[in-house]
C-alpha cells in the first residue's frame, strides 16, 4: 500500500511582487528595531566627550597712589598752526641807499690806471684753452639767420624724425675782430650726433668784438646751441 503526500495547489493569481509586498512590513520594522538597538549600544559604551574649560578669572586692578614728591608734568600744549605768510612793507631809509655812480663824484683822476702792456699781452695769450677773460661788453652775434640755416642743415635727420633734441654748450674763442678762432665742447647734450652738429655750426658764428672799457679784447665765452624740433 503506498503513502500519498498532499501538495498545496499553486495559486496562479499570486505573483512574486505581491509576495514581496506582503512581507515588506515585517522586514521594515525588524530593520528599524535592529538599527535602534545598535545605536543604543554604541552610544552607551562609547567614550564620553567633554569640552575643555577655557574660562578665566579677572584680577582686580589696584590703583597706586603716587607719593606727594612726584610731580606730574602738565599735558603738552596744542601745536600752533603755521601762520599764512604775508608780504611786509618796510620803508627803506634813504641814508642806507647807494648813491648813483656818476663822474661828478668819480672823476677821471680817481679811476684806476689802464693795464700795462705786459698785462695786455698776457690777456691776449689765450689760445691754449678756455680761461677767465675780463670784459665790460660781451660779444654780440651778428649773423643769427645764417646760423639758424646752418643748424637746420646740420641737424641729424634720424634725431629730427624721432623728435630728439638737446642743448650743447660750446666754448668760443673770439679775437679782437670778432672772428671765431677756436671752439670746443663745454657740456655735451648726451648725443654724439648733436655734439658733432653743434661743432659744425660753431664755425658759422660771427660776432662783434668784446670790449674791455674802450679796448677790443679777445675772449673765451660759453654759449648754448639748442637743437629742437618745432
C-alpha positions as CSV (number, residue, x, y, z in Angstrom):
1,X,0.0,0.0,0.0
2,X,1.7,3.4,-1.0
3,X,1.5,6.6,1.0
4,X,0.2,9.7,-0.6
5,X,1.6,13.3,0.1
6,X,-0.7,16.3,-0.3
7,X,0.9,19.3,-2.2
8,X,-0.9,22.6,-1.9
9,X,-2.1,23.8,-5.2
10,X,-0.2,26.8,-6.7
11,X,-2.4,29.9,-7.0
12,X,-1.6,31.3,-10.4
13,X,-3.0,34.8,-9.5
14,X,-0.3,35.4,-6.7
15,X,2.9,36.9,-8.2
16,X,6.4,37.4,-6.7
17,X,5.8,41.2,-6.5
18,X,2.7,40.6,-4.3
19,X,4.6,38.2,-2.1
20,X,7.4,40.8,-1.6
21,X,4.9,43.5,-0.7
22,X,3.2,41.2,1.8
23,X,6.5,40.7,3.7
24,X,7.8,44.3,3.5
25,X,6.1,45.5,6.7
26,X,7.7,42.8,8.8
27,X,11.2,43.3,7.3
28,X,11.0,47.2,7.7
29,X,10.1,47.2,11.3
30,X,12.6,44.4,12.1
31,X,15.3,46.5,10.5
32,X,14.3,49.6,12.5
33,X,14.4,47.7,15.7
34,X,17.9,46.3,14.9
35,X,19.2,49.8,14.0
36,X,17.9,51.4,17.2
37,X,19.5,48.7,19.2
38,X,22.9,49.1,17.5
39,X,22.9,52.9,18.1
40,X,21.9,52.4,21.7
41,X,24.8,50.1,22.3
42,X,27.3,52.4,20.5
43,X,26.2,55.4,22.5
44,X,26.1,53.6,25.7
45,X,29.6,52.1,25.5
46,X,31.4,54.9,23.5
47,X,33.9,57.2,25.5
48,X,32.3,60.4,26.9
49,X,33.5,63.7,25.1
50,X,33.9,66.7,27.4
51,X,34.7,70.3,26.4
52,X,37.9,71.9,27.8
53,X,37.5,74.6,30.4
54,X,38.6,77.9,28.7
55,X,37.2,80.2,31.4
56,X,39.5,82.8,33.1
57,X,39.5,84.7,36.3
58,X,39.8,88.5,36.1
59,X,42.0,90.0,38.7
60,X,41.0,93.3,40.3
61,X,43.2,96.3,39.3
62,X,44.8,98.2,42.1
63,X,45.2,101.9,41.9
64,X,48.6,103.1,43.1
65,X,48.8,106.4,44.8
66,X,51.9,108.4,43.9
67,X,53.9,109.9,46.7
68,X,53.5,113.7,47.1
69,X,57.1,114.4,46.0
70,X,56.4,113.1,42.4
71,X,55.2,115.9,40.2
72,X,53.1,115.1,37.2
73,X,54.0,117.3,34.2
74,X,51.2,119.2,32.6
75,X,49.8,118.0,29.3
76,X,51.6,119.3,26.2
77,X,50.2,122.4,24.6
78,X,48.5,122.2,21.2
79,X,50.7,122.7,18.2
80,X,50.1,126.1,16.6
81,X,49.0,126.1,13.0
82,X,51.6,127.8,10.7
83,X,50.8,131.4,10.0
84,X,50.0,132.5,6.5
85,X,53.0,134.3,5.1
86,X,52.3,138.0,4.2
87,X,54.5,140.5,2.4
88,X,55.6,143.1,4.8
89,X,56.0,146.7,3.7
90,X,59.3,148.1,5.0
91,X,60.3,151.7,4.5
92,X,63.9,151.9,3.4
93,X,65.8,154.7,4.9
94,X,67.5,157.0,2.4
95,X,70.6,157.0,4.5
96,X,71.4,153.4,3.6
97,X,70.8,153.6,-0.2
98,X,73.7,153.6,-2.6
99,X,74.4,156.8,-4.2
100,X,74.4,156.9,-8.0
101,X,77.7,156.4,-9.7
102,X,78.4,159.4,-11.9
103,X,81.6,161.1,-13.0
104,X,80.5,164.1,-10.8
105,X,81.6,162.2,-7.7
106,X,84.1,159.8,-9.5
107,X,86.4,161.9,-11.6
108,X,88.7,160.6,-14.2
109,X,91.7,161.4,-12.0
110,X,90.4,158.9,-9.4
111,X,90.0,156.0,-11.8
112,X,92.5,153.1,-11.7
113,X,95.3,153.2,-14.2
114,X,94.9,151.3,-17.5
115,X,96.5,147.9,-17.8
116,X,100.2,147.7,-18.6
117,X,101.5,146.3,-21.9
118,X,102.6,143.0,-20.1
119,X,99.1,142.6,-18.7
120,X,97.6,143.1,-22.2
121,X,100.0,140.6,-23.8
122,X,99.1,138.0,-21.1
123,X,95.4,138.6,-21.7
124,X,95.9,138.1,-25.5
125,X,97.7,134.8,-25.0
126,X,94.5,132.8,-24.5
127,X,94.7,130.3,-27.3
128,X,95.9,127.5,-25.1
129,X,92.3,126.8,-23.7
130,X,89.2,128.3,-22.1
131,X,90.1,130.6,-19.2
132,X,88.6,133.6,-17.5
133,X,88.8,136.7,-19.6
134,X,87.6,140.1,-18.2
135,X,85.5,142.3,-20.4
136,X,82.9,145.1,-19.9
137,X,80.9,144.5,-23.1
138,X,80.4,141.0,-24.3
139,X,80.5,139.9,-28.0
140,X,77.2,140.0,-29.9
141,X,76.1,137.5,-32.6
142,X,75.8,139.2,-36.0
143,X,74.6,136.5,-38.4
144,X,71.7,134.9,-36.5
145,X,69.7,134.0,-39.6
146,X,72.8,132.3,-41.2
147,X,73.4,130.3,-38.0
148,X,69.7,129.2,-38.0
149,X,70.0,127.9,-41.6
150,X,73.2,126.1,-40.7
151,X,71.5,124.4,-37.7
152,X,68.7,123.1,-39.9
153,X,71.2,121.7,-42.4
154,X,73.4,120.1,-39.7
155,X,70.5,118.7,-37.6
156,X,70.8,114.8,-37.9
157,X,67.9,113.5,-39.9
158,X,67.4,110.5,-37.7
159,X,67.2,112.5,-34.5
160,X,64.9,115.1,-36.1
161,X,62.4,112.5,-37.2
162,X,62.5,110.9,-33.8
163,X,61.8,114.2,-32.1
164,X,65.1,114.1,-30.2
165,X,66.7,117.4,-29.4
166,X,69.2,118.8,-26.9
167,X,71.4,121.7,-25.8
168,X,75.2,121.7,-26.4
169,X,77.3,124.3,-24.7
170,X,80.3,125.3,-26.8
171,X,83.3,127.3,-25.8
172,X,84.1,130.0,-28.4
173,X,87.4,131.9,-28.6
174,X,86.7,135.2,-30.3
175,X,89.6,137.5,-31.3
176,X,89.7,141.3,-31.4
177,X,87.9,141.4,-34.8
178,X,85.0,139.2,-33.6
179,X,86.2,136.2,-35.6
180,X,85.9,132.7,-34.1
181,X,89.4,131.3,-33.9
182,X,88.7,128.2,-31.8
183,X,85.7,126.3,-30.4
184,X,85.3,123.1,-28.4
185,X,82.6,121.2,-26.4
186,X,82.0,122.7,-22.9
187,X,79.0,120.5,-22.0
188,X,77.7,117.6,-24.0
189,X,74.0,117.1,-24.9
190,X,74.2,113.4,-24.3
191,X,74.1,112.6,-28.0
192,X,77.3,112.3,-30.0
193,X,75.5,113.3,-33.2
194,X,74.2,116.5,-31.7
195,X,77.6,117.4,-30.3
196,X,79.1,116.9,-33.8
197,X,76.4,119.0,-35.4
198,X,77.0,121.8,-32.9
199,X,80.7,121.9,-33.7
200,X,79.8,122.1,-37.4
201,X,77.5,125.1,-36.7
202,X,80.1,126.8,-34.5
203,X,82.3,127.6,-37.4
204,X,79.5,129.8,-38.9
205,X,79.1,132.1,-36.0
206,X,80.2,135.8,-36.5
207,X,80.4,138.2,-33.5
208,X,81.1,141.8,-32.8
209,X,84.3,142.1,-30.7
210,X,84.2,142.2,-27.0
211,X,85.2,145.4,-25.2
212,X,87.1,145.9,-22.0
213,X,86.4,149.6,-21.3
214,X,87.4,151.3,-24.6
215,X,89.7,148.4,-25.8
216,X,88.7,145.5,-28.1
217,X,89.9,142.3,-26.4
218,X,89.9,138.5,-27.3
219,X,87.7,136.5,-25.0
220,X,86.5,132.9,-24.3
221,X,82.7,132.6,-24.0
222,X,80.4,129.6,-23.5
223,X,77.2,129.7,-25.5
224,X,74.4,127.2,-25.8
225,X,73.5,125.7,-29.2
226,X,70.0,124.2,-28.9
227,X,68.5,121.7,-31.4
228,X,64.7,121.5,-31.1
229,X,62.0,120.0,-33.3
230,X,59.3,122.6,-33.9
